[in-house]
Amino acid sequence: MGQNLRTIDWNVTTMSKSLSSELHYLSTYYDRFSLDFRIYLALQIAQYIYYPILALVGVPVNLLTIGILSRGKCGLSKCVTRYLVAMSAADLLVIILDLIFRHIPIANYEQFQFLRSIPMCNIHAVLLYTVTDCSVWFTVSFTFDRFVAICCQNLKRKYCSEKTSAVVVGTVSVLSCLKNIFWYFMFTGWYLLVNTPWFCEVTMDVMFSRVWGIIEFLHNILTPAVPFVLILLLNALTVRHILVSSRGRRRLRAHSSGESHRDPEMESRRKSIILLLVISGNFILLWALLLVYSIWFRMYYLGYQSVILPDFLQELSFMLQLLSCSTNTAIYAVTQTQFREQVKNVLKYPFNTIVKLIQ
């Protein structure tokens, strides 16, 4: 692979990578380790259980969500349904490409050594970062659609349509693919099997290159730093509009009827904003740490080493980011009554079928 290739050693004690060995190290030498390293080992041990469970839950949950939303019986508009289906599909691909094909092999390093002989890591990286960008920017697109629907009544009819949502989803997908082609040339085809933001081997020229550093830095700014800002701004404007219009409608209804009655329009808006805020807040909370760590990681290799982050932050950041791909279904179930009913019907269907066959 060339003399200028190397495996990144993240200053962690070298040891056999297995559940039993890490349990042994943590229990035997607990008092000798720093608090940071104890947390690091504990998180690595947790990953042996956490990642497979997340995969076993995330894949069927996202498939279930796609199936239920695609039927269009959840009381959501067609454009909202399209965005939510696109988000679930992107999350499913992230689980497959990132969790199953990247993090589970890294956590079970010894069992997946054969991957080192398969020169496809740079192709894997392009696909992985493309679907990750899609997942992030579909969330932004959904947030903007709800902003237009609630705050821009003149534009709502033209923009908030099934056709527009299809164009937006398609455009985001194409742009995400084009944006991430650079990973093919930055990485080599060989897997590192090390849990850092770079999971493929890179040459020394790339590792310390300011040009590649700037490109990667811009990548992290576009995903997910810019989405963070856009989501926070759009949500703030949307909430402000709802609060102002709510006060106006309450005063108007009080003057016209002499008392306050239940307002269906405001109830609908309230449910929409709850769904929007929970999805957006979930995304920001679970992605924030990975954003900080990824930027710091690149800056470290460019020589900006005045700040040293604990090793366990990289483990925790990946665990939280991957969790975000499996939480939207729970959010829909909590905030959408009709979605809950559809889930119940799907879960009851096999049992109802068996009962009918017996009868």
SESEVO-783012 format. One record per residue (C-alpha): residue number from 1; x negated, y, z. Coordinates in steps of 0.001 Angstrom, whole numbers, padded with zeros to 6 digits. Layout:
> NUM, X, Y, Z
...
END
This chain:
> 1, 000000, 000000, 000000
> 2, -003053, 002227, -000117
> 3, -005511, 003438, 002448
> 4, -003632, 006678, 003036
> 5, -000505, 004957, 004291
> 6, 000035, 004530, 007953
> 7, 002662, 003530, 010448
> 8, 003758, 006301, 012786
> 9, 002905, 005545, 016398
> 10, 005109, 007696, 018626
> 11, 002806, 007455, 021646
> 12, 004801, 004631, 023196
> 13, 003152, 001704, 024953
> 14, 002538, -001128, 022503
> 15, 004411, -004258, 023393
> 16, 006406, -007130, 021964
> 17, 009699, -005815, 020595
> 18, 012386, -008072, 022037
> 19, 015130, -007891, 024628
> 20, 013419, -010288, 027024
> 21, 010040, -008533, 026819
> 22, 011533, -005090, 027419
> 23, 013597, -006334, 030346
> 24, 010403, -007872, 031740
> 25, 008416, -004644, 031322
> 26, 011132, -002512, 032893
> 27, 011697, -004799, 035875
> 28, 008061, -005695, 036528
> 29, 006389, -002310, 036047
> 30, 009312, -000039, 036942
> 31, 007382, 001875, 039627
> 32, 004417, 002500, 037313
> 33, 006470, 004135, 034560
> 34, 007460, 007788, 034360
> 35, 011148, 008682, 034468
> 36, 011086, 009508, 030735
> 37, 009690, 006110, 029842
> 38, 012155, 004317, 032108
> 39, 015027, 006026, 030297
> 40, 013387, 005224, 026955
> 41, 013154, 001511, 027784
> 42, 016683, 001438, 029214
> 43, 018083, 002936, 026016
> 44, 016149, 000475, 023878
> 45, 017523, -002399, 025950
> 46, 021041, -000987, 025643
> 47, 020668, -000850, 021843
> 48, 020503, -004654, 021622
> 49, 024133, -004697, 022771
> 50, 025308, -001212, 021774
> 51, 024491, -001380, 018051
> 52, 026114, -004775, 017295
> 53, 029248, -003800, 019234
> 54, 029382, -000463, 017411
> 55, 029121, -002288, 014081
> 56, 031764, -004869, 015032
> 57, 034128, -002076, 016075
> 58, 033228, 000568, 013498
> 59, 033658, -001461, 010314
> 60, 037191, -002845, 010970
> 61, 038317, 000413, 012625
> 62, 037350, 002509, 009611
> 63, 038855, -000047, 007221
> 64, 042056, 000048, 009273
> 65, 042086, 003847, 009183
> 66, 041561, 003952, 005414
> 67, 044367, 001441, 004885
> 68, 046856, 003220, 007163
> 69, 046130, 006727, 005876
> 70, 046219, 005584, 002241
> 71, 049830, 004413, 002690
> 72, 050827, 008033, 003359
> 73, 053257, 007242, 006176
> 74, 051617, 009260, 008956
> 75, 053477, 012498, 008367
> 76, 050392, 014252, 006999
> 77, 050223, 016228, 003769
> 78, 048577, 014576, 000766
> 79, 045579, 016891, 000806
> 80, 044951, 016285, 004539
> 81, 045332, 012552, 003981
> 82, 042772, 012642, 001175
> 83, 040211, 014441, 003338
> 84, 040722, 012062, 006258
> 85, 040440, 009006, 003982
> 86, 037246, 010421, 002465
> 87, 035819, 011043, 005944
> 88, 036638, 007488, 007047
> 89, 035152, 005999, 003861
> 90, 031942, 008012, 004333
> 91, 031760, 006970, 007989
> 92, 032162, 003328, 006949
> 93, 029255, 003624, 004497
> 94, 027119, 005327, 007168
> 95, 027801, 002417, 009521
> 96, 026742, -000057, 006822
> 97, 023673, 001794, 005509
> 98, 022470, 003434, 008737
> 99, 023631, 001248, 011603
> 100, 023628, -002244, 010067
> 101, 020786, -001921, 007522
> 102, 018553, 000480, 009477
> 103, 019037, 000653, 013249
> 104, 019951, -002953, 013986
> 105, 016790, -004200, 012178
> 106, 014689, -001612, 014051
> 107, 016173, -002628, 017412
> 108, 015557, -006295, 016550
> 109, 012141, -005666, 015048
> 110, 010736, -009190, 015325
> 111, 013724, -010821, 013610
> 112, 013613, -008431, 010622
> 113, 009898, -008404, 009792
> 114, 010788, -009756, 006331
> 115, 012112, -006293, 005393
> 116, 008515, -005068, 005257
> 117, 008057, -007087, 002040
> 118, 011090, -005522, 000314
> 119, 010051, -002265, -001437
> 120, 013446, -000541, -001452
> 121, 013241, 001854, 001492
> 122, 013190, 005050, -000583
> 123, 016308, 003927, -002491
> 124, 017926, 003046, 000836
> 125, 017032, 006524, 002124
> 126, 018656, 008291, -000831
> 127, 021888, 006324, -000386
> 128, 021881, 006696, 003407
> 129, 021339, 010460, 003436
> 130, 023844, 010922, 000602
> 131, 026690, 009248, 002487
> 132, 025627, 011031, 005690
> 133, 025848, 014387, 003903
> 134, 029240, 013384, 002521
> 135, 030490, 012536, 006015
> 136, 029342, 015915, 007347
> 137, 030566, 018065, 004464
> 138, 033921, 016281, 004231
> 139, 034420, 017442, 007826
> 140, 033597, 021014, 006749
> 141, 035946, 020717, 003760
> 142, 038760, 019501, 005989
> 143, 038122, 022368, 008413
> 144, 038227, 024913, 005583
> 145, 041426, 023381, 004180
> 146, 043139, 023760, 007568
> 147, 041825, 027339, 007845
> 148, 043392, 028214, 004484
> 149, 046652, 026407, 005327
> 150, 047068, 028274, 008621
> 151, 045458, 031658, 008005
> 152, 045758, 032340, 004252
> 153, 049392, 031879, 003267
> 154, 048900, 033482, -000168
> 155, 046158, 031006, -001053
> 156, 047730, 027996, 000651
> 157, 049950, 026869, -002225
> 158, 047110, 026891, -004747
> 159, 044293, 025534, -002601
> 160, 045959, 023084, -000212
> 161, 046986, 020567, -002838
> 162, 046176, 016964, -003616
> 163, 044440, 017968, -006856
> 164, 042184, 020515, -005163
> 165, 041246, 018108, -002396
> 166, 040284, 015490, -005023
> 167, 038074, 018042, -006794
> 168, 036445, 019095, -003501
> 169, 035766, 015493, -002433
> 170, 034297, 014664, -005851
> 171, 032146, 017805, -005953
> 172, 030787, 017230, -002439
> 173, 029916, 013633, -003332
> 174, 028002, 014608, -006495
> 175, 026141, 017496, -004844
> 176, 025207, 015309, -001865
> 177, 023709, 012732, -004221
> 178, 021707, 015354, -006142
> 179, 020522, 017017, -002932
> 180, 019045, 013808, -001524
> 181, 017154, 012519, -004560
> 182, 013994, 014112, -003127
> 183, 013798, 011340, -000479
> 184, 012967, 008881, -003280
> 185, 009773, 010803, -004039
> 186, 008942, 011764, -000451
> 187, 009123, 008238, 000970
> 188, 007429, 005097, -000281
> 189, 009407, 001911, -000854
> 190, 008124, 000253, 002322
> 191, 010051, 000041, 005602
> 192, 008463, 001237, 008828
> 193, 010910, -000453, 011217
> 194, 010185, 002290, 013741
> 195, 012917, 004400, 015282
> 196, 011983, 007915, 014133
> 197, 013656, 010287, 011652
> 198, 011300, 008755, 009028
> 199, 012211, 005078, 008728
> 200, 010111, 004559, 005579
> 201, 006344, 004789, 005271
> 202, 004959, 008052, 003879
> 203, 001561, 009011, 002580
> 204, -000772, 011222, 004590
> 205, -000362, 013915, 001930
> 206, 003396, 013978, 002505
> 207, 003114, 013726, 006278
> 208, 001090, 016925, 006621
> 209, 002374, 018725, 003518
> 210, 003908, 022147, 004102
> 211, 005826, 021865, 000809
> 212, 007518, 018622, 001826
> 213, 007912, 020032, 005318
> 214, 009845, 023030, 003972
> 215, 012015, 020760, 001802
> 216, 012833, 018530, 004761
> 217, 013412, 021557, 006979
> 218, 015900, 022942, 004424
> 219, 017580, 019534, 004341
> 220, 018149, 019702, 008108
> 221, 019406, 023271, 007832
> 222, 021944, 022311, 005155
> 223, 022962, 019171, 007053
> 224, 024075, 019671, 009733
> 225, 022989, 023191, 010879
> 226, 025026, 025122, 008282
> 227, 028098, 022893, 008851
> 228, 027838, 023623, 012589
> 229, 028009, 027368, 011935
> 230, 030800, 027068, 009357
> 231, 032915, 024821, 011559
> 232, 032529, 027057, 014605
> 233, 033322, 030184, 012564
> 234, 036346, 028691, 010795
> 235, 037717, 027242, 014023
> 236, 037305, 030569, 015821
> 237, 039146, 032420, 013045
> 238, 041877, 029764, 012930
> 239, 042444, 029771, 016693
> 240, 042472, 033579, 016760
> 241, 045075, 033677, 013976
> 242, 047275, 031126, 015728
> 243, 047119, 032973, 019043
> 244, 048005, 036314, 017432
> 245, 050844, 034877, 015343
> 246, 052148, 032889, 018320
> 247, 052490, 036030, 020426
> 248, 054223, 037826, 017565
> 249, 056677, 034979, 016919
> 250, 057511, 034671, 020626
> 251, 058265, 038394, 020876
> 252, 060355, 038285, 017699
> 253, 062371, 035248, 018819
> 254, 062873, 036724, 022289
> 255, 064247, 039977, 020823
> 256, 066493, 038174, 018344
> 257, 068020, 035596, 020699
> 258, 067383, 037050, 024139
> 259, 065488, 033935, 025249
> 260, 062634, 031735, 024165
> 261, 063464, 028523, 022275
> 262, 061292, 025720, 020952
> 263, 059609, 026809, 017721
> 264, 059093, 023906, 015250
> 265, 056642, 025943, 013155
> 266, 054412, 026701, 016114
> 267, 054659, 023088, 017313
> 268, 053393, 021960, 013907
> 269, 050552, 024461, 014030
> 270, 049663, 023421, 017554
> 271, 049334, 019763, 016514
> 272, 047239, 020739, 013482
> 273, 044848, 022831, 015530
> 274, 044474, 020104, 018174
> 275, 043511, 017586, 015463
> 276, 041141, 020102, 013861
> 277, 039430, 021149, 017083
> 278, 039003, 017611, 018396
> 279, 037487, 016337, 015122
> 280, 035204, 019377, 014802
> 281, 034170, 019340, 018467
> 282, 033457, 015616, 018335
> 283, 031238, 016114, 015292
> 284, 029245, 018974, 016820
> 285, 028734, 017324, 020213
> 286, 027545, 014013, 018774
> 287, 025299, 015526, 016077
> 288, 023688, 018410, 017992
> 289, 020876, 016426, 019629
> 290, 019826, 014727, 016373
> 291, 019654, 018121, 014648
> 292, 017321, 019508, 017329
> 293, 015147, 016396, 017399
> 294, 014818, 016088, 013591
> 295, 013687, 019706, 013207
> 296, 011241, 019360, 016094
> 297, 009878, 016091, 014645
> 298, 008994, 017749, 011333
> 299, 007534, 020832, 013031
> 300, 005363, 018560, 015206
> 301, 003656, 017067, 012156
> 302, 003091, 020512, 010716
> 303, 001075, 021455, 013785
> 304, 003650, 023222, 015950
> 305, 003043, 021131, 019061
> 306, 003562, 023633, 021862
> 307, 006748, 021828, 022901
> 308, 006790, 018075, 023582
> 309, 010176, 016377, 023709
> 310, 010652, 013139, 025687
> 311, 010599, 009950, 023597
> 312, 014017, 008865, 024854
> 313, 015692, 011828, 023096
> 314, 015141, 010182, 019716
> 315, 016919, 007012, 020887
> 316, 019789, 008933, 022440
> 317, 020198, 011226, 019417
> 318, 020598, 008284, 017009
> 319, 023002, 006499, 019351
> 320, 025250, 009564, 019618
> 321, 025166, 010332, 015900
> 322, 026160, 006772, 014995
> 323, 028944, 006855, 017563
> 324, 030502, 009782, 015655
> 325, 031222, 007403, 012755
> 326, 033594, 005315, 014875
> 327, 035465, 007922, 016910
> 328, 037763, 009573, 014373
> 329, 040244, 006697, 014455
> 330, 040598, 007113, 018218
> 331, 041118, 010842, 017656
> 332, 043908, 010209, 015145
> 333, 045526, 007715, 017526
> 334, 045452, 010204, 020413
> 335, 046674, 013230, 018462
> 336, 049025, 011726, 015834
> 337, 052153, 009883, 016987
> 338, 052972, 008406, 013574
> 339, 049414, 007144, 013143
> 340, 049746, 005298, 016472
> 341, 052982, 003730, 015273
> 342, 051338, 002562, 012054
> 343, 048450, 001027, 014012
> 344, 050927, -000822, 016227
> 345, 052773, -002131, 013163
> 346, 049537, -003382, 011601
> 347, 048462, -005111, 014817
> 348, 051915, -006660, 015310
> 349, 052180, -007902, 011717
> 350, 050218, -011190, 012128
> 351, 052184, -012104, 015263
> 352, 055524, -011243, 013635
> 353, 054591, -013376, 010642
> 354, 053729, -016349, 012884
> 355, 057025, -015940, 014781
> 356, 058984, -015919, 011501
> 357, 057207, -019030, 010278
> 358, 057960, -020853, 013541
> 359, 061622, -019832, 013386
END
